[in-house]
Amino acid sequence: MSEPVSKKLKLDSEMLRICTHSGSFHADESLAVYLLKSLKKYADAEVVRSRDPAQWEEADIVVDVSGKYDGEKFFDHHQREFDEVFSADYKTKLSSAGLVYKHFGKEIISEKLNLSLSDAKQALQIDLLYLKIYKDFVEALDANDNGINNYAADIKPNFHDKNITLPSIVSHLNPSWNTNPTDADYDRQFHKASALMGEVFMNLLDGYGNGWLPARTIVEDAFNARFDVDPSGKIMVLDQFCPWKEHLYCIEKEADKENEILYVLFGDSSGAWRISTVSLTSTSFQNRKALPEPWRGIRDDALSQLTGVPGCIFVHAAGFIGGAKTREAVIQLAKMSI
């Protein structure tokens, strides 16, 4: 006699179990477990913390313990022969956080931002976020857990910052050694650590998905329309202001057009328009081409008379930015500056 459907579904949900090791915990498995639990499939899964191989075998997925990695059930990185990295572009050996992110990151991004992996445009957006979050966040956790320094060991730090890093904050959530902690004490604190790591990750994903990604779209559209502004293709007009520098460098590189754009134009909060030069690098004070020297430090009507462009507001004395009252005016200034 077959089991009732409702009972079978209940039993299937009860079978889902995530296992990680018991005892003291670290940032990597704290995040790895949260990432799995963030997926619809594992949302109701039981988290078991154990070093008992029998518990590993009973679990549906095993994280940061077992000495095995197969990309399906076992996600440990402590075995001697382990040398997995995120991709050929990286040298940092993965931790349990990196392993889980590598295999489930795109699915997590898809679910949390309601982007479809089957839609070509949205799949490309997922890929961009997947790579950026690894580079900007997960890789550092992998490196920390595997004892990889970010700089040469002989460099003396100017100050100590270990107690303000996420791995150290998680470490301090472990029960104190002299309180005779039980497994239950460790488990309770582990869930706090996992929630902390998860909140940081999800805040980052939300910021990138709802801020960084839309900004890239605006910059990419402006870059593709650059020849509509001027035949030189060296002027870019943003339809809406957004953080644009990081995106411009990446888009130029992807298009094999590095150093293409000299001036970026955008509206400001007052309703006026700005003309900005483009820095040589994201951290450089030098730009690709400064605004003309005779304009620098000149304002308002005096600047309009000097340039012959009505509605000028200013050009900074350093020549890296200027302003005018209309879009047409800053376009004229940019064309003259080329």
C-alpha positions as CSV (number, residue, x, y, z in Angstrom):
1,M,0.0,0.0,0.0
2,S,1.4,3.4,-1.0
3,E,2.0,6.2,1.5
4,P,-0.3,9.2,1.4
5,V,1.2,12.1,-0.7
6,S,1.2,14.5,2.3
7,K,3.1,12.1,4.5
8,K,5.7,11.4,1.7
9,L,6.3,15.1,1.2
10,K,6.8,15.6,4.9
11,L,9.3,12.7,5.1
12,D,11.2,14.1,2.1
13,S,11.5,17.5,3.7
14,E,12.7,16.0,6.9
15,M,15.4,14.1,5.0
16,L,17.1,17.4,4.0
17,R,20.0,17.9,6.3
18,I,23.1,20.1,6.2
19,C,26.0,18.8,8.2
20,T,29.1,20.7,9.3
21,H,31.7,20.0,12.1
22,S,31.0,20.5,15.7
23,G,33.1,22.5,18.2
24,S,34.7,25.8,17.4
25,F,33.7,27.5,14.2
26,H,35.0,30.0,11.6
27,A,33.7,32.5,9.1
28,D,33.9,30.2,6.1
29,E,31.5,27.5,7.2
30,S,29.3,30.0,9.0
31,L,28.8,31.7,5.6
32,A,28.6,28.4,3.7
33,V,25.8,27.1,5.8
34,Y,23.9,30.4,5.5
35,L,24.2,30.4,1.7
36,L,22.8,26.9,1.5
37,K,19.9,27.8,3.9
38,S,19.2,30.8,1.8
39,L,18.2,28.6,-1.1
40,K,14.6,27.5,-1.4
41,K,15.7,23.9,-1.6
42,Y,17.5,24.0,1.8
43,A,15.4,26.7,3.5
44,D,13.9,24.2,5.9
45,A,16.8,21.9,6.1
46,E,18.1,20.8,9.5
47,V,21.7,21.9,10.4
48,V,23.6,19.2,12.2
49,R,27.1,19.9,13.7
50,S,29.1,16.7,14.1
51,R,32.4,15.0,13.4
52,D,30.7,11.6,13.3
53,P,31.1,10.0,9.9
54,A,27.7,8.3,10.3
55,Q,26.1,11.8,10.5
56,W,27.9,12.8,7.4
57,E,26.6,9.9,5.5
58,E,23.0,10.6,6.7
59,A,23.2,14.2,5.6
60,D,22.2,15.6,2.2
61,I,25.1,18.0,2.1
62,V,28.3,18.1,4.1
63,V,30.3,21.3,4.6
64,D,33.8,21.9,5.9
65,V,34.3,18.4,7.3
66,S,34.7,14.8,6.0
67,G,37.9,15.2,4.0
68,K,35.9,14.9,0.8
69,Y,35.0,17.2,-2.1
70,D,32.8,16.1,-5.0
71,G,30.8,19.2,-5.8
72,E,27.6,17.4,-5.1
73,K,27.4,16.3,-1.5
74,F,30.8,16.9,0.1
75,F,32.3,20.3,0.3
76,D,35.5,20.1,2.4
77,H,38.8,21.7,1.7
78,H,41.1,20.2,4.4
79,Q,42.3,17.1,2.6
80,R,46.0,17.1,1.6
81,E,45.3,16.8,-2.2
82,F,42.8,19.6,-2.3
83,D,43.8,22.4,-4.7
84,E,40.4,23.8,-6.0
85,V,40.2,27.4,-7.0
86,F,37.3,29.6,-8.2
87,S,38.5,29.7,-11.8
88,A,41.6,29.8,-13.9
89,D,41.8,33.6,-13.1
90,Y,42.4,33.0,-9.4
91,K,45.2,31.4,-7.4
92,T,43.5,31.5,-4.0
93,K,42.6,28.0,-2.7
94,L,38.9,27.8,-1.8
95,S,37.5,27.4,1.7
96,S,34.1,25.9,2.4
97,A,32.5,29.3,1.7
98,G,34.2,29.5,-1.7
99,L,33.2,25.9,-2.6
100,V,29.6,26.5,-1.8
101,Y,29.6,29.8,-3.5
102,K,31.3,28.3,-6.6
103,H,28.6,25.7,-7.0
104,F,25.5,27.5,-5.7
105,G,26.3,31.2,-6.1
106,K,24.5,31.8,-9.4
107,E,21.4,30.0,-8.1
108,I,21.4,32.2,-4.9
109,I,21.8,35.4,-7.0
110,S,19.0,34.2,-9.3
111,E,16.6,33.5,-6.4
112,K,17.4,36.6,-4.3
113,L,17.3,39.1,-7.1
114,N,14.5,37.4,-9.1
115,L,16.7,37.0,-12.2
116,S,16.3,34.1,-14.5
117,L,19.2,31.9,-15.5
118,S,17.2,30.9,-18.7
119,D,16.9,34.6,-19.9
120,A,20.1,35.5,-21.8
121,K,20.3,39.1,-20.6
122,Q,19.5,38.3,-17.0
123,A,21.9,35.3,-17.1
124,L,24.7,37.8,-18.1
125,Q,23.8,40.0,-15.2
126,I,23.9,37.0,-12.9
127,D,27.4,36.2,-14.3
128,L,28.6,39.7,-13.6
129,L,27.4,39.7,-10.0
130,Y,28.7,36.1,-9.4
131,L,32.2,37.1,-10.4
132,K,32.1,40.5,-8.6
133,I,30.9,39.1,-5.3
134,Y,33.6,36.4,-5.4
135,K,36.3,38.9,-6.2
136,D,35.1,41.6,-3.7
137,F,34.1,39.4,-0.8
138,V,34.3,35.6,-0.9
139,E,37.9,35.3,-2.0
140,A,39.1,37.2,1.1
141,L,37.3,34.7,3.3
142,D,38.9,31.8,1.3
143,A,42.4,33.4,1.8
144,N,41.8,34.1,5.5
145,D,40.8,30.5,6.2
146,N,43.7,29.1,4.2
147,G,46.3,31.3,5.9
148,I,47.1,33.4,2.8
149,N,48.4,36.9,3.4
150,N,47.2,39.8,1.4
151,Y,50.7,41.4,1.5
152,A,54.3,40.4,2.1
153,A,55.0,39.0,5.6
154,D,57.9,41.4,6.1
155,I,55.7,44.5,5.8
156,K,55.1,46.0,9.2
157,P,51.5,47.2,9.6
158,N,50.8,50.7,10.8
159,F,48.1,49.4,13.2
160,H,46.3,46.2,14.3
161,D,43.0,45.6,12.6
162,K,42.4,41.9,13.2
163,N,39.6,42.4,15.7
164,I,37.5,44.4,13.3
165,T,37.6,41.9,10.4
166,L,34.7,39.5,9.9
167,P,36.7,36.3,10.5
168,S,37.9,37.7,13.9
169,I,34.4,38.9,14.9
170,V,33.1,35.4,14.1
171,S,36.0,33.9,16.0
172,H,35.1,35.9,19.1
173,L,31.6,34.5,19.0
174,N,33.0,31.1,20.0
175,P,32.4,30.4,23.7
176,S,35.4,31.2,25.9
177,W,37.7,28.3,26.6
178,N,37.4,28.6,30.4
179,T,33.6,28.5,30.6
180,N,33.5,24.7,30.0
181,P,31.3,25.1,26.9
182,T,29.1,22.3,25.7
183,D,28.2,21.3,22.2
184,A,24.9,23.1,22.7
185,D,26.8,26.3,23.6
186,Y,28.9,26.1,20.4
187,D,25.8,25.3,18.3
188,R,24.0,28.3,19.7
189,Q,26.9,30.6,18.9
190,F,27.4,29.1,15.5
191,H,23.9,30.1,14.5
192,K,24.7,33.7,15.5
193,A,27.8,33.6,13.5
194,S,26.0,32.2,10.5
195,A,23.3,34.9,10.7
196,L,26.0,37.6,10.9
197,M,27.9,36.3,7.9
198,G,24.7,35.9,6.0
199,E,23.5,39.4,6.7
200,V,26.7,40.9,5.5
201,F,26.6,38.8,2.3
202,M,23.0,39.6,1.6
203,N,23.5,43.3,2.2
204,L,26.3,43.2,-0.3
205,L,24.3,41.2,-2.9
206,D,21.4,43.7,-2.5
207,G,23.7,46.7,-3.0
208,Y,25.3,45.2,-6.0
209,G,22.1,43.9,-7.5
210,N,20.0,47.0,-6.9
211,G,22.7,49.7,-7.2
212,W,25.9,48.5,-8.9
213,L,24.2,46.5,-11.6
214,P,21.7,49.2,-12.7
215,A,24.6,51.7,-12.8
216,R,26.5,49.4,-15.1
217,T,23.5,49.3,-17.5
218,I,23.3,53.2,-17.6
219,V,27.1,53.4,-18.3
220,E,27.0,50.7,-20.9
221,D,24.1,52.3,-22.7
222,A,25.9,55.6,-22.7
223,F,29.2,54.0,-23.9
224,N,27.3,52.3,-26.8
225,A,25.7,55.7,-27.7
226,R,28.9,57.7,-27.6
227,F,29.1,58.2,-31.4
228,D,25.6,59.7,-31.3
229,V,27.1,62.5,-29.2
230,D,30.2,63.2,-31.2
231,P,31.9,61.3,-34.2
232,S,35.1,61.1,-32.2
233,G,33.4,58.6,-29.8
234,K,35.3,60.3,-26.9
235,I,32.4,61.9,-25.1
236,M,29.9,59.9,-23.1
237,V,26.6,61.3,-21.8
238,L,24.8,59.6,-18.9
239,D,21.0,59.7,-19.1
240,Q,21.0,59.6,-15.3
241,F,23.8,60.2,-12.8
242,C,25.3,57.1,-11.3
243,P,28.7,55.9,-10.0
244,W,30.3,55.4,-13.4
245,K,34.1,55.2,-13.1
246,E,34.6,51.5,-12.2
247,H,32.0,50.5,-14.9
248,L,33.6,52.6,-17.6
249,Y,37.1,51.1,-17.1
250,C,35.6,47.6,-17.3
251,I,33.3,48.3,-20.3
252,E,36.2,49.9,-22.2
253,K,38.4,46.9,-21.5
254,E,35.7,44.4,-22.5
255,A,35.2,46.3,-25.7
256,D,39.0,46.5,-26.3
257,K,38.6,50.3,-26.3
258,E,40.7,51.2,-23.2
259,N,41.3,55.0,-22.8
260,E,38.6,55.7,-25.3
261,I,36.4,58.1,-23.3
262,L,37.9,61.5,-22.4
263,Y,34.8,63.3,-20.9
264,V,31.7,62.0,-19.1
265,L,28.7,64.4,-18.9
266,F,25.8,64.1,-16.5
267,G,23.1,66.1,-14.8
268,D,23.6,67.1,-11.2
269,S,21.1,67.5,-8.3
270,S,20.6,71.2,-9.0
271,G,19.4,70.6,-12.6
272,A,22.7,71.8,-14.1
273,W,25.1,69.7,-16.0
274,R,28.7,68.6,-15.3
275,I,31.6,67.7,-17.6
276,S,34.1,65.4,-15.9
277,T,37.4,64.2,-17.1
278,V,38.4,60.5,-16.8
279,S,41.2,59.6,-14.4
280,L,44.0,57.5,-15.7
281,T,43.2,54.9,-13.1
282,S,40.5,54.6,-10.4
283,T,42.9,55.9,-7.8
284,S,44.8,58.5,-9.9
285,F,44.6,62.2,-9.7
286,Q,45.9,62.5,-13.2
287,N,43.3,62.4,-16.0
288,R,43.3,61.3,-19.6
289,K,42.8,64.9,-20.9
290,A,42.2,67.9,-18.6
291,L,39.9,70.7,-19.6
292,P,41.7,73.5,-21.4
293,E,44.1,75.5,-19.2
294,P,42.7,79.0,-20.1
295,W,39.3,78.0,-18.8
296,R,40.5,76.8,-15.4
297,G,39.3,78.8,-12.4
298,I,37.0,80.9,-14.5
299,R,33.3,81.2,-13.7
300,D,29.9,82.2,-15.0
301,D,29.6,85.0,-17.5
302,A,33.4,85.4,-17.8
303,L,33.7,81.7,-18.7
304,S,30.8,82.0,-21.2
305,Q,32.5,84.9,-22.9
306,L,35.9,83.1,-22.9
307,T,34.5,79.9,-24.5
308,G,31.6,81.4,-26.5
309,V,29.3,78.9,-24.9
310,P,26.2,80.4,-23.1
311,G,25.3,79.3,-19.6
312,C,28.7,78.2,-18.3
313,I,29.0,77.9,-14.5
314,F,32.6,77.0,-13.8
315,V,35.8,75.0,-14.6
316,H,37.8,73.8,-11.6
317,A,41.2,75.3,-11.2
318,A,42.7,71.8,-11.6
319,G,40.9,71.3,-14.8
320,F,39.3,68.0,-13.9
321,I,35.6,69.0,-13.8
322,G,33.4,71.8,-15.0
323,G,29.7,72.8,-15.2
324,A,27.1,74.5,-17.3
325,K,23.4,75.1,-17.1
326,T,22.4,72.8,-20.0
327,R,23.2,69.5,-21.6
328,E,23.9,71.2,-24.9
329,A,26.4,73.6,-23.2
330,V,28.5,70.8,-21.6
331,I,28.5,68.9,-24.9
332,Q,29.9,72.0,-26.6
333,L,32.6,72.4,-23.9
334,A,33.5,68.7,-24.3
335,K,33.8,69.0,-28.1
336,M,36.0,72.1,-27.8
337,S,38.2,70.3,-25.2
338,I,38.9,67.4,-27.5
